[in-house]
Amino acid sequence: MPLTIERYDVVIVGAGHAGCEAALACARTGLETIIFTVSVESIALMPCNPNIGGSSKGHLVREVDALGGEMGKNIDRTFIQSKMLNRSKGPAVHSLRAQADKASYSAEMRRVLENQEHLTIRQQEVTELVTEADLRHLGIELPDRARDVLDKNSELPENNKKCTEEETLFTKIAPNPVDDVDKNAVIAGVRTISGAIYVAKAVVLCTGVYLKASCIYGDVRNETGPNGLMPANHLSDSLRAHGISLVRFKTGTPARIDGRSIDFSKCVEQKGDERVIPFSFSTDPESVQIPQRSCFLTYTNGETHRIIRENIDRSPLYGGVIHATGPRYCPSIEDKVMKFADKDRHQVFIEPEGNYTNEMYIDGMSSSMPEDVQRAMYRSVPGLENARIVRYAYAIEYDCLSPKQLKDTLEFKAIRGLFSGGQFNGSSGYEEAAAQGLIAGINASQYVRGGEPLVLLRSEAYIGVLIDDLVTKENQEPYRMMTSRAEYRLLLRQDNADLRLRKYGHRVGLVSDEELRRTEEKRRQIAEELSRLSHVYVGTSPEVQALLRDHESTELLSGAALTELIRRPELSYELLAPLDPDRPALPEDVAEQVNIEIKYAGYIERQKRQVAEFVRLESRQIPEDLDYDDVPSLRLEARQKLKAFRPSSIGQASRIAGVSPADISVLVVYLGRK
């Protein structure tokens, strides 16, 4: 029986939000790419809340777009409601959030993938990793990239032709004992459940929540992936056989309710913004000014909480059925009730799942309670008294990665050419997944093409914060991005993501010359207007004083520059336009940047000075092969942590828990002497 062998430049395992970005990044840079999914119907699936963005997550989507990713463009084409969150606060925490048409979002992303040159979609379960040693064992010709990194003294097998003997064809790829793993392994492809081998120069794992997935509610445990899709039950064993450490995490989702059974008159209507701002810097703002669907707000109450408390012993979370760790910042309703006993109510948002379905998502009431308890607790909420449940809430357990095994490029430390992105890395959320998938895909492409990897610093992007946190911190629960995690968030605003990151997207081949030119033109316009405003003065004319009085601002005693007036909290660049007749007609996004740069100039300059010191530490590189046992005066705990994480720089080492400033000083002195 012949062995099926196909050859590609890059293999992507998984077609969720991470896999889609990784696959597009590789294919758009000209690499022959294949993406595997357990079902083509699950491409860019939204098994939980069908929304994109939100607090800090909106920053990630804007950054993905600035680098040449697809998520921002896709949600601009498929949203049904859009809002800018935190408008009452400063621009550092403004975040876009859009409710998607769930089916349209997935279908549109599938359309993009299907029509992308150099990209093949394959519905098949990947069961094993294949290294160059495995191919040599089977007598299969190695991919060029794997051949390049072979030990110069090693010999290729005499027969590099395809195997034809049945005995060899179905030899399982060597599951080496973990303590006997090849420490210098090079990835060379994957094997599927059919036995077919896909030889590749790089592999990106984006398996999401599918590895040995179990969906649980009450006493029911189904060995399925989200939405009843097939789980991937074999790959975990192969990962462990190659020395990769896995952990067990969980997440969950609330029930979906037939909208016809909801009394919306008992809820508070939540409308979208009158003027919609697109996620993508490439989207025409006028194209997203569309009729929007409303969401609705209601609350749990004492009766809801009584039902949960009286049945808490039936919850898999509290009955010992679920042992995996869930996300701290997205707790189930039973967790909220038990851990925040002083709260007499919790918010519940009722959100449409799309334009062509009656299903409503009950945001804020994630649960794994039994069916009868779910019916009772949902129907205790105002507006849901007659609710008809279409899909019951459930928790899902899955295997994922301990991300300290990854470099800051998202390549595995132990296996060259193997990258990882998305929820498999121990994170949560579609946006975090897309960001990691994009970086993993970019660096897989750079690896294959021999280019420099892309590593974003914490001072450059929320994506840099996300990945740095994953690879330097021992995360005991699914990681979620928050604005408070970013030290330099005033510089890393969502509104300036293009100015920060377009150059990197262009460097790796995902941003066109024209897109970069437009960004540089925007930068020039901002600089010119800032310079002009600093030289425009107004006096104490009646017109000026009247405008100041109208906006409850102190009148002038003498002339002042417009920049001085713009800095006043009650005034802005836009409001002062009547006093500035020579003002040029500028695009909205340029005017926004001008206003922010002037208002927050002092804070921005202070953060820039902090960043300069941060970059100095990041530039102090640590050799990959440094033997920490040779570093004198290094504390035992620090030695153990540094050996486990193997940081790439002094700055990264300083952020590892258990490594003190004194340990960093010792390390700096040692490296200086070397």
Secondary structure, 3 states (H helix, E strand, C coil): CCCCEEECCEEEECCCHHHHHHHHHHHHCCCCEEEEECCHHHCCCCCCCCEEECCCHHHHHHHHHHCCCCHHHHHHHHEEEEEEECCCCCHHHCEEEEEECHHHHHHHHHHHHHCCCCEEEEECCEEEEEEHHHHHHHCCCCCHHHHHCCCCCCCCCCCCCCCCCHHHHCCCCCCCCHHHCCCCEEEEEEEECCCCEEECCEEEECCCCCECCEEEECCEEECCCHHHCCCECCHHHHHHHCCCCEEEEEEEECCEEEHHHCCHHHCEEECCCCCCCCCCCCCCHHHHCCCCCCEEEEECCHHHHHHHHHCHHHCCCCCCCCCCECCCCCCCHHHHHHHCCCCCCCEEEEEECCCCCCEEEEECCCCCCCHHHHHHHHHCCCCCCCCCEEECCEEEEEEEECHHHECCCCEECCEECEEECCHHHCECCHHHHHHHHHHHHHHHHHHHHCCCCCCCCCCCCHHHHHHHHHHHCCCCCCECCCHHHCCCCCCCCHHHHHHHHHHHHHHCCCCCHHHHHHHHHHHHHHHHHHHHHCCCEECCCHHHHHHHHHCCCCCCCCCEEHHHHHCCCCCCCCCCHHHCCCCCCCCHHHHHHHHHHHHCHHHHHHHHHHHHHHHHHHCCECCCCCCHHHCCCCCHHHHHHHHHHCCCEHHHHHCCCCCCHHHHHHHHHHHHHC
